[in-house]
Amino acid sequence: MNPLKCAFGVTLGKFLGFVVRHRGIEIDPSKIKAICEMPPPRNLRELRGLQGRLAYIRRFISNLSGRCQPFSRLMKKDVPFVWDQACQNALESIKQYLLNPPVLGAPIKGKPLILHIAALERSLGALLA
């Protein structure tokens, strides 16, 4: 074991870009800040960068595929990149959601797990809580 990479008896620690606490796993606030301060993408390369950042924290954002639906048409081949109001609204919705992100926690022994399923016309989501 490398003592510089080990931490024992701590109540909080950063691990692989996430914050691990006694109450669960949270998104690193610097990751949220980076997304919230991003300007709207001006081209396909910047949109892919945004989607990469969102994919990294996807388990913390409910219905991420549904929220990103307006971006998908811009990703198609031979489609000109035009950032319209629907795309801007989707980005603002994601940024607003990240202002109060959820905390992922381990299941508690003896408590039942509930499966929530959401099906929309263009997306499908499930949550085990």
N, CA, C and O atoms as a DFTB+ gen file, in Angstrom:
516 C
 N C O
     1  1       0.838      -1.176       0.000
     2  2       0.000       0.000       0.000
     3  2       0.887       1.245       0.000
     4  3       1.920       1.303       0.667
     5  1       0.454       2.214      -0.755
     6  2       1.146       3.497      -0.787
     7  2       0.525       4.401       0.276
     8  3      -0.650       4.749       0.160
     9  1       1.272       4.790       1.304
    10  2       0.682       5.604       2.379
    11  2       0.195       6.968       1.911
    12  3      -0.662       7.572       2.556
    13  1       0.731       7.462       0.798
    14  2       0.275       8.754       0.283
    15  2      -1.118       8.659      -0.349
    16  3      -1.807       9.667      -0.503
    17  1      -1.520       7.442      -0.710
    18  2      -2.826       7.252      -1.344
    19  2      -3.853       6.635      -0.400
    20  3      -4.978       6.358      -0.816
    21  1      -3.494       6.420       0.840
    22  2      -4.390       5.776       1.800
    23  2      -4.906       6.793       2.818
    24  3      -4.206       7.736       3.186
    25  1      -6.122       6.583       3.254
    26  2      -6.714       7.407       4.300
    27  2      -7.591       6.512       5.166
    28  3      -8.487       5.831       4.669
    29  1      -7.322       6.522       6.457
    30  2      -8.074       5.681       7.387
    31  2      -8.708       6.560       8.461
    32  3      -8.094       7.522       8.922
    33  1      -9.923       6.231       8.853
    34  2     -10.592       6.929       9.932
    35  2     -11.041       8.342       9.581
    36  3     -11.162       9.185      10.469
    37  1     -11.289       8.615       8.311
    38  2     -11.743       9.947       7.912
    39  2     -13.262       9.919       7.708
    40  3     -13.835       8.870       7.413
    41  1     -13.899      11.065       7.865
    42  2     -15.347      11.143       7.688
    43  2     -15.729      11.631       6.303
    44  3     -16.898      11.577       5.922
    45  1     -14.736      12.114       5.541
    46  2     -14.993      12.657       4.212
    47  2     -13.760      12.449       3.356
    48  3     -12.632      12.610       3.822
    49  1     -13.985      12.086       2.091
    50  2     -12.852      11.922       1.191
    51  2     -13.292      11.985      -0.259
    52  3     -14.420      11.625      -0.595
    53  1     -12.383      12.451      -1.123
    54  2     -12.652      12.474      -2.555
    55  2     -12.085      11.198      -3.158
    56  3     -10.947      10.817      -2.884
    57  1     -12.895      10.546      -3.982
    58  2     -12.495       9.286      -4.588
    59  2     -13.048       9.229      -5.997
    60  3     -14.265       9.242      -6.184
    61  1     -12.173       9.165      -6.996
    62  2     -12.548       9.064      -8.410
    63  2     -13.512      10.169      -8.848
    64  3     -14.415       9.919      -9.646
    65  1     -13.330      11.366      -8.342
    66  2     -14.165      12.492      -8.747
    67  2     -15.471      12.611      -7.992
    68  3     -16.319      13.426      -8.357
    69  1     -15.655      11.823      -6.953
    70  2     -16.864      11.882      -6.143
    71  2     -16.461      12.142      -4.690
    72  3     -15.320      11.894      -4.298
    73  1     -17.397      12.637      -3.910
    74  2     -17.165      12.871      -2.488
    75  2     -17.866      11.759      -1.721
    76  3     -19.077      11.571      -1.838
    77  1     -17.085      11.026      -0.936
    78  2     -17.624       9.905      -0.162
    79  2     -17.707      10.339       1.294
    80  3     -16.715      10.751       1.895
    81  1     -18.910      10.239       1.846
    82  2     -19.165      10.596       3.251
    83  2     -19.853       9.430       3.934
    84  3     -20.164       8.414       3.311
    85  1     -20.080       9.596       5.211
    86  2     -20.779       8.552       5.961
    87  2     -22.227       8.403       5.492
    88  3     -22.804       7.321       5.607
    89  1     -22.818       9.476       4.967
    90  2     -24.229       9.411       4.553
    91  2     -24.423       8.971       3.107
    92  3     -25.552       8.702       2.696
    93  1     -23.332       8.892       2.317
    94  2     -23.451       8.426       0.945
    95  2     -22.413       9.041       0.026
    96  3     -21.421       9.615       0.474
    97  1     -22.662       8.908      -1.271
    98  2     -21.754       9.402      -2.297
    99  2     -22.387      10.611      -2.964
   100  3     -23.559      10.580      -3.339
   101  1     -21.604      11.682      -3.111
   102  2     -22.085      12.918      -3.715
   103  2     -21.197      13.286      -4.900
   104  3     -20.091      12.765      -5.046
   105  1     -21.686      14.177      -5.731
   106  2     -20.885      14.701      -6.835
   107  2     -19.903      15.713      -6.260
   108  3     -20.250      16.503      -5.383
   109  1     -18.683      15.680      -6.760
   110  2     -17.685      16.672      -6.369
   111  2     -18.199      18.054      -6.776
   112  3     -18.530      18.261      -7.943
   113  1     -18.273      19.003      -5.838
   114  2     -18.794      20.336      -6.167
   115  2     -18.053      21.028      -7.308
   116  3     -18.642      21.846      -8.015
   117  1     -16.779      20.715      -7.498
   118  2     -16.043      21.331      -8.605
   119  2     -16.572      20.853      -9.957
   120  3     -16.539      21.602     -10.934
   121  1     -17.058      19.615     -10.020
   122  2     -17.651      19.088     -11.265
   123  2     -18.968      19.814     -11.568
   124  3     -19.251      20.153     -12.717
   125  1     -19.759      20.043     -10.530
   126  2     -21.024      20.759     -10.705
   127  2     -20.755      22.189     -11.144
   128  3     -21.414      22.705     -12.046
   129  1     -19.778      22.831     -10.498
   130  2     -19.439      24.209     -10.832
   131  2     -18.986      24.323     -12.283
   132  3     -19.357      25.271     -12.975
   133  1     -18.191      23.366     -12.747
   134  2     -17.706      23.391     -14.131
   135  2     -18.858      23.313     -15.126
   136  3     -18.841      24.001     -16.147
   137  1     -19.848      22.491     -14.840
   138  2     -20.996      22.355     -15.746
   139  2     -21.874      23.599     -15.673
   140  3     -22.319      24.103     -16.704
   141  1     -22.126      24.098     -14.468
   142  2     -23.009      25.257     -14.314
   143  2     -22.421      26.531     -14.908
   144  3     -23.167      27.417     -15.325
   145  1     -21.103      26.636     -14.952
   146  2     -20.474      27.833     -15.507
   147  2     -20.180      27.734     -17.001
   148  3     -19.684      28.682     -17.611
   149  1     -20.493      26.571     -17.586
   150  2     -20.241      26.400     -19.019
   151  2     -21.182      27.278     -19.841
   152  3     -22.379      27.335     -19.562
   153  1     -20.651      27.953     -20.841
   154  2     -21.543      28.668     -21.760
   155  2     -22.198      27.659     -22.693
   156  3     -21.734      26.522     -22.785
   157  1     -23.251      28.041     -23.377
   158  2     -23.881      27.115     -24.320
   159  2     -22.878      26.680     -25.399
   160  3     -22.074      27.494     -25.853
   161  1     -22.918      25.424     -25.807
   162  2     -22.003      24.942     -26.846
   163  2     -22.192      25.721     -28.153
   164  3     -23.315      26.036     -28.546
   165  1     -21.068      26.026     -28.818
   166  2     -21.122      26.752     -30.084
   167  2     -20.925      25.846     -31.289
   168  3     -21.173      26.239     -32.429
   169  1     -20.470      24.615     -31.014
   170  2     -20.254      23.675     -32.113
   171  2     -20.389      22.246     -31.585
   172  3     -20.606      22.025     -30.393
   173  1     -20.258      21.295     -32.488
   174  2     -20.451      19.884     -32.143
   175  2     -19.390      19.407     -31.147
   176  3     -19.694      18.603     -30.265
   177  1     -18.184      19.878     -31.272
   178  2     -17.103      19.476     -30.368
   179  2     -17.422      19.892     -28.931
   180  3     -17.235      19.103     -28.005
   181  1     -17.892      21.101     -28.740
   182  2     -18.246      21.575     -27.397
   183  2     -19.458      20.831     -26.843
   184  3     -19.531      20.573     -25.642
   185  1     -20.410      20.484     -27.712
   186  2     -21.570      19.712     -27.277
   187  2     -21.143      18.323     -26.801
   188  3     -21.652      17.824     -25.798
   189  1     -20.215      17.706     -27.516
   190  2     -19.699      16.396     -27.096
   191  2     -18.980      16.513     -25.749
   192  3     -19.069      15.606     -24.921
   193  1     -18.276      17.611     -25.526
   194  2     -17.626      17.830     -24.238
   195  2     -18.638      17.940     -23.103
   196  3     -18.439      17.379     -22.026
   197  1     -19.715      18.663     -23.353
   198  2     -20.787      18.782     -22.361
   199  2     -21.397      17.417     -22.075
   200  3     -21.601      17.060     -20.914
   201  1     -21.685      16.660     -23.113
   202  2     -22.292      15.344     -22.914
   203  2     -21.343      14.387     -22.192
   204  3     -21.788      13.519     -21.441
   205  1     -20.052      14.543     -22.417
   206  2     -19.078      13.727     -21.693
   207  2     -19.072      14.036     -20.215
   208  3     -18.999      13.127     -19.388
   209  1     -19.149      15.317     -19.873
   210  2     -19.203      15.707     -18.456
   211  2     -20.480      15.196     -17.798
   212  3     -20.462      14.740     -16.655
   213  1     -21.587      15.277     -18.530
   214  2     -22.859      14.798     -17.988
   215  2     -22.869      13.283     -17.843
   216  3     -23.443      12.753     -16.892
   217  1     -22.239      12.585     -18.777
   218  2     -22.193      11.124     -18.713
   219  2     -21.426      10.663     -17.472
   220  3     -21.741       9.622     -16.895
   221  1     -20.430      11.432     -17.068
   222  2     -19.630      11.072     -15.900
   223  2     -20.468      11.078     -14.620
   224  3     -20.216      10.289     -13.709
   225  1     -21.456      11.960     -14.552
   226  2     -22.290      12.054     -13.342
   227  2     -23.724      11.600     -13.618
   228  3     -24.643      11.985     -12.895
   229  1     -23.921      10.792     -14.648
   230  2     -25.267      10.402     -15.088
   231  2     -26.114       9.743     -14.012
   232  3     -27.335       9.899     -14.000
   233  1     -25.479       9.011     -13.111
   234  2     -26.275       8.305     -12.094
   235  2     -26.886       9.250     -11.062
   236  3     -27.737       8.844     -10.270
   237  1     -26.453      10.502     -11.074
   238  2     -26.988      11.485     -10.144
   239  2     -28.108      12.334     -10.758
   240  3     -28.765      13.089     -10.041
   241  1     -28.335      12.223     -12.064
   242  2     -29.324      13.064     -12.741
   243  2     -30.462      12.182     -13.230
   244  3     -30.272      11.343     -14.111
   245  1     -31.638      12.374     -12.659
   246  2     -32.775      11.559     -13.081
   247  2     -33.202      11.941     -14.499
   248  3     -33.200      13.116     -14.865
   249  1     -33.561      10.950     -15.273
   250  2     -34.038      11.116     -16.652
   251  2     -33.064      11.945     -17.495
   252  3     -33.476      12.850     -18.220
   253  1     -31.780      11.631     -17.394
   254  2     -30.786      12.383     -18.153
   255  2     -31.008      12.242     -19.653
   256  3     -30.861      13.216     -20.391
   257  1     -31.355      11.056     -20.109
   258  2     -31.574      10.884     -21.557
   259  2     -32.761      11.711     -22.032
   260  3     -32.730      12.253     -23.137
   261  1     -33.796      11.817     -21.225
   262  2     -34.940      12.651     -21.588
   263  2     -34.590      14.131     -21.558
   264  3     -35.047      14.902     -22.402
   265  1     -33.772      14.526     -20.576
   266  2     -33.373      15.927     -20.480
   267  2     -32.469      16.332     -21.648
   268  3     -32.495      17.483     -22.082
   269  1     -31.679      15.398     -22.149
   270  2     -30.734      15.681     -23.247
   271  2     -31.343      15.435     -24.625
   272  3     -30.637      15.539     -25.628
   273  1     -32.601      15.120     -24.699
   274  2     -33.254      14.805     -25.973
   275  2     -33.067      15.896     -27.033
   276  3     -32.808      15.555     -28.187
   277  1     -33.182      17.179     -26.710
   278  2     -32.993      18.208     -27.747
   279  2     -31.585      18.210     -28.353
   280  3     -31.396      18.668     -29.480
   281  1     -30.594      17.698     -27.605
   282  2     -29.226      17.664     -28.126
   283  2     -29.033      16.589     -29.181
   284  3     -28.160      16.711     -30.040
   285  1     -29.845      15.527     -29.124
   286  2     -29.616      14.361     -29.984
   287  2     -29.751      14.689     -31.465
   288  3     -29.041      14.111     -32.288
   289  1     -30.633      15.592     -31.815
   290  2     -30.777      15.914     -33.243
   291  2     -29.551      16.650     -33.774
   292  3     -29.251      16.572     -34.965
   293  1     -28.841      17.364     -32.900
   294  2     -27.630      18.069     -33.325
   295  2     -26.467      17.108     -33.560
   296  3     -25.499      17.452     -34.237
   297  1     -26.567      15.905     -32.998
   298  2     -25.496      14.920     -33.117
   299  2     -25.583      14.108     -34.409
   300  3     -24.651      13.376     -34.742
   301  1     -26.683      14.229     -35.131
   302  2     -26.862      13.442     -36.352
   303  2     -25.956      13.953     -37.469
   304  3     -25.600      15.130     -37.530
   305  1     -25.605      13.035     -38.334
   306  2     -24.717      13.359     -39.453
   307  2     -25.417      14.291     -40.436
   308  3     -26.620      14.168     -40.664
   309  1     -24.672      15.212     -41.010
   310  2     -25.146      16.158     -42.027
   311  2     -26.264      17.080     -41.539
   312  3     -27.065      17.565     -42.338
   313  1     -26.317      17.321     -40.223
   314  2     -27.284      18.269     -39.668
   315  2     -26.498      19.494     -39.216
   316  3     -25.547      19.365     -38.445
   317  1     -26.882      20.685     -39.685
   318  2     -26.138      21.886     -39.252
   319  2     -26.342      22.132     -37.757
   320  3     -27.417      21.876     -37.215
   321  1     -25.290      22.634     -37.101
   322  2     -25.354      22.889     -35.664
   323  2     -26.040      24.232     -35.425
   324  3     -25.469      25.292     -35.679
   325  1     -27.280      24.165     -34.929
   326  2     -28.043      25.371     -34.597
   327  2     -28.559      25.193     -33.165
   328  3     -29.439      24.371     -32.912
   329  1     -28.005      25.966     -32.242
   330  2     -28.407      25.902     -30.827
   331  2     -29.672      26.733     -30.665
   332  3     -29.610      27.963     -30.643
   333  1     -30.817      26.070     -30.552
   334  2     -32.093      26.786     -30.475
   335  2     -32.584      26.880     -29.029
   336  3     -31.890      26.477     -28.095
   337  1     -33.778      27.413     -28.868
   338  2     -34.344      27.630     -27.530
   339  2     -34.621      26.317     -26.800
   340  3     -34.499      26.263     -25.576
   341  1     -34.990      25.258     -27.521
   342  2     -35.229      23.963     -26.880
   343  2     -33.936      23.423     -26.268
   344  3     -33.950      22.882     -25.163
   345  1     -32.827      23.570     -26.981
   346  2     -31.528      23.139     -26.462
   347  2     -31.137      23.980     -25.246
   348  3     -30.645      23.445     -24.253
   349  1     -31.351      25.276     -25.324
   350  2     -31.020      26.159     -24.210
   351  2     -31.863      25.829     -22.981
   352  3     -31.350      25.822     -21.862
   353  1     -33.147      25.558     -23.180
   354  2     -34.022      25.185     -22.066
   355  2     -33.567      23.874     -21.426
   356  3     -33.598      23.734     -20.204
   357  1     -33.145      22.916     -22.249
   358  2     -32.665      21.639     -21.724
   359  2     -31.399      21.843     -20.894
   360  3     -31.262      21.264     -19.816
   361  1     -30.482      22.660     -21.391
   362  2     -29.250      22.940     -20.649
   363  2     -29.552      23.647     -19.330
   364  3     -28.972      23.306     -18.299
   365  1     -30.439      24.614     -19.354
   366  2     -30.811      25.324     -18.123
   367  2     -31.493      24.390     -17.129
   368  3     -31.293      24.513     -15.921
   369  1     -32.292      23.462     -17.632
   370  2     -32.951      22.485     -16.763
   371  2     -31.925      21.608     -16.049
   372  3     -32.065      21.322     -14.860
   373  1     -30.903      21.187     -16.774
   374  2     -29.857      20.357     -16.179
   375  2     -29.072      21.160     -15.147
   376  3     -28.785      20.665     -14.057
   377  1     -28.729      22.383     -15.487
   378  2     -27.993      23.230     -14.538
   379  2     -28.811      23.483     -13.274
   380  3     -28.269      23.455     -12.170
   381  1     -30.099      23.728     -13.426
   382  2     -30.981      23.952     -12.275
   383  2     -31.057      22.707     -11.405
   384  3     -31.044      22.805     -10.178
   385  1     -31.137      21.541     -12.029
   386  2     -31.200      20.276     -11.298
   387  2     -29.923      20.060     -10.480
   388  3     -29.976      19.555      -9.359
   389  1     -28.781      20.447     -11.048
   390  2     -27.506      20.225     -10.371
   391  2     -27.262      21.166      -9.203
   392  3     -26.318      20.961      -8.439
   393  1     -28.090      22.191      -9.046
   394  2     -27.930      23.083      -7.901
   395  2     -28.260      22.383      -6.581
   396  3     -27.791      22.793      -5.519
   397  1     -29.068      21.325      -6.657
   398  2     -29.421      20.545      -5.475
   399  2     -29.340      19.056      -5.832
   400  3     -30.372      18.394      -5.938
   401  1     -28.127      18.524      -6.017
   402  2     -27.984      17.140      -6.480
   403  2     -28.315      16.129      -5.380
   404  3     -28.171      16.427      -4.194
   405  1     -28.752      14.946      -5.773
   406  2     -29.066      13.914      -4.777
   407  2     -27.791      13.282      -4.215
   408  3     -26.702      13.456      -4.763
   409  1     -27.947      12.552      -3.118
   410  2     -26.862      11.805      -2.489
   411  2     -27.184      10.330      -2.657
   412  3     -28.273       9.887      -2.292
   413  1     -26.248       9.568      -3.206
   414  2     -26.456       8.128      -3.358
   415  2     -26.059       7.431      -2.064
   416  3     -24.969       7.655      -1.538
   417  1     -26.936       6.599      -1.561
   418  2     -26.669       5.884      -0.317
   419  2     -26.809       4.389      -0.517
   420  3     -27.472       3.933      -1.449
   421  1     -26.185       3.636       0.361
   422  2     -26.276       2.178       0.309
   423  2     -27.638       1.731       0.843
   424  3     -28.219       2.406       1.693
   425  1     -28.146       0.611       0.359
   426  2     -29.415       0.096       0.891
   427  2     -29.274      -0.265       2.376
   428  3     -28.209      -0.681       2.834
   429  1     -30.361      -0.096       3.100
   430  2     -30.378      -0.413       4.528
   431  2     -30.961      -1.809       4.697
   432  3     -32.053      -2.103       4.211
   433  1     -30.226      -2.657       5.386
   434  2     -30.654      -4.035       5.578
   435  2     -31.993      -4.074       6.312
   436  3     -32.172      -3.428       7.344
   437  1     -32.925      -4.843       5.760
   438  2     -34.244      -4.974       6.363
   439  2     -35.286      -4.047       5.772
   440  3     -36.480      -4.303       5.928
   441  1     -34.881      -2.977       5.099
   442  2     -35.834      -2.067       4.456
   443  2     -36.075      -2.534       3.030
   444  3     -35.134      -2.928       2.341
   445  1     -37.322      -2.495       2.581
   446  2     -37.610      -2.955       1.220
   447  2     -37.084      -1.974       0.172
   448  3     -36.988      -0.772       0.418
   449  1     -36.750      -2.507      -0.990
   450  2     -36.350      -1.695      -2.129
   451  2     -37.553      -1.536      -3.050
   452  3     -38.311      -2.485      -3.251
   453  1     -37.730      -0.354      -3.603
   454  2     -38.861      -0.063      -4.482
   455  2     -38.320       0.294      -5.855
   456  3     -37.392       1.094      -5.974
   457  1     -38.897      -0.297      -6.891
   458  2     -38.489      -0.011      -8.259
   459  2     -39.471       0.986      -8.867
   460  3     -40.658       0.693      -9.007
   461  1     -38.968       2.166      -9.227
   462  2     -39.769       3.195      -9.886
   463  2     -39.426       3.168     -11.375
   464  3     -38.252       3.196     -11.745
   465  1     -40.441       3.115     -12.219
   466  2     -40.224       3.077     -13.661
   467  2     -40.981       4.237     -14.295
   468  3     -42.148       4.481     -13.986
   469  1     -40.290       4.954     -15.193
   470  2     -40.910       6.053     -15.932
   471  2     -40.724       5.783     -17.416
   472  3     -39.608       5.552     -17.880
   473  1     -41.810       5.813     -18.144
   474  2     -41.746       5.592     -19.589
   475  2     -42.405       6.769     -20.290
   476  3     -43.585       7.054     -20.086
   477  1     -41.631       7.438     -21.110
   478  2     -42.123       8.544     -21.911
   479  2     -42.069       8.136     -23.377
   480  3     -41.596       7.050     -23.712
   481  1     -42.548       9.001     -24.232
   482  2     -42.566       8.663     -25.655
   483  2     -41.162       8.420     -26.203
   484  3     -40.969       7.549     -27.051
   485  1     -40.171       9.193     -25.718
   486  2     -38.823       9.083     -26.276
   487  2     -37.766       8.619     -25.294
   488  3     -36.590       8.559     -25.654
   489  1     -38.137       8.293     -24.083
   490  2     -37.135       7.838     -23.115
   491  2     -37.767       6.901     -22.096
   492  3     -38.984       6.868     -21.915
   493  1     -36.901       6.142     -21.440
   494  2     -37.317       5.185     -20.440
   495  2     -36.340       5.294     -19.277
   496  3     -35.132       5.393     -19.492
   497  1     -36.844       5.276     -18.060
   498  2     -35.972       5.366     -16.892
   499  2     -36.451       4.460     -15.788
   500  3     -37.636       4.141     -15.696
   501  1     -35.518       4.046     -14.946
   502  2     -35.847       3.211     -13.803
   503  2     -34.967       3.631     -12.631
   504  3     -33.822       4.044     -12.814
   505  1     -35.524       3.516     -11.416
   506  2     -34.802       3.879     -10.211
   507  2     -35.132       2.853      -9.159
   508  3     -36.299       2.580      -8.880
   509  1     -34.083       2.281      -8.572
   510  2     -34.262       1.362      -7.466
   511  2     -33.966       2.119      -6.199
   512  3     -32.828       2.531      -5.977
   513  1     -34.968       2.314      -5.357
   514  2     -34.806       3.140      -4.148
   515  2     -35.231       2.346      -2.923
   516  3     -35.172       2.858      -1.805
